[in-house]
Amino acid sequence: MLVVSWNVLNKINVIFAVEVESPGCSYNPSFESHQDSLAQAVADEMQKVYTKELRPTPVPLTVEAGVIDEEDVGITLNCLRELMQHHILLFFLLVS
């Protein structure tokens, strides 16, 4: 809820509403409302933990690599050429 009031100098003051806590947070809550408040707090904290655990791992800034043999590069390039030719042929067959 948003309350807007006018100042003496005709400026608009924006006053944000205060969030009301659940009944379980009062000085003398009933057992059920207190348990509900605790359950909500635990659920919020577990949501933070699960979000942190399931977040994808960041991409490393540096990558350790070994020496690449010329044979490996040749095999990789030949495989890529064959795949590209195969996909180009499939593309032309699908288009026509």
N, C-alpha and C positions, 0 to 999 in steps of 0.2 A: 504494500500500500504506500502511496506517495501523497504527502500533504504539501500543498503549495500555499504560502502566505505572502502577503504584500508588506514590504518594509515601508518606513516613513518616507523614504526617498523614491518610492515607486519601483524598487528593485524586487525581483522575485527571489524569495528564499526557498530552497528545496530542502525539505526535512524528510528523511527516510524513516519509515515506520520501524519500530523495534520488534525483533522476532520474539515471539512468545514461546517459552520452553514448554515441554510436555508436562502433564500433571505429576509425573514421577520425580520431577526435579524440585518439588516444593519442600518446605521444612518438615512436614509430617505427611508424606504420601502414603497411599494405601499400598499394600504389598504387590498387588497386580500391576498398578501403574508404575511402581518402582522397577519391577522386573521388566516391564515393557521398555522403559527408558534404558535400562542396562542392555537389553537385547539389541536395541537400536544402535547404541554406542559400540557394541561389539561388532555388529554387522558393518558399521561404517569403517572401523579399523581393519576388519578382515578384507573389505573391499579394497582398501589402500594396499594391503599386503599382496593380495592376488593381482592387482593391477601392476605392482612393481615386479612380481615374479614372472608374469606372463608377457612383460614388455619385451620386444625383440632386442637382441643384443646389438650394441652399437657397432658400426663399421670401424675396424681398427685404422689408426692413422698411418701405421707402417706395416709392411708385410715382409716377413722373412722369406727369402727365396733361395733356392739352390741354383747350381749351374744347369743350363738347358743344353742338352746335346743337339747337334745338328740333325741327327736322325729323328729325334722327337719333333723338331720343328717341321721337317719335311713331311712326316707322317700326318701331322696336324693340318698342314696346309693342303695336302692332297685330299684329306677327308673333307675339309671345308669346300674345296673346289667341287668334289663329287656331290656333296649335299646341295650346293648352290645350283649346279646344273640340274639336279633332280627336281628341285623346287621350281626352277624356271620352267622346266618341261611340264610339271604339274600345273603351273599357273597358266601356261598357254593352252593346255588341254581343257582347263576349267573355263577359261574365257571364251574359247571358240565353241 
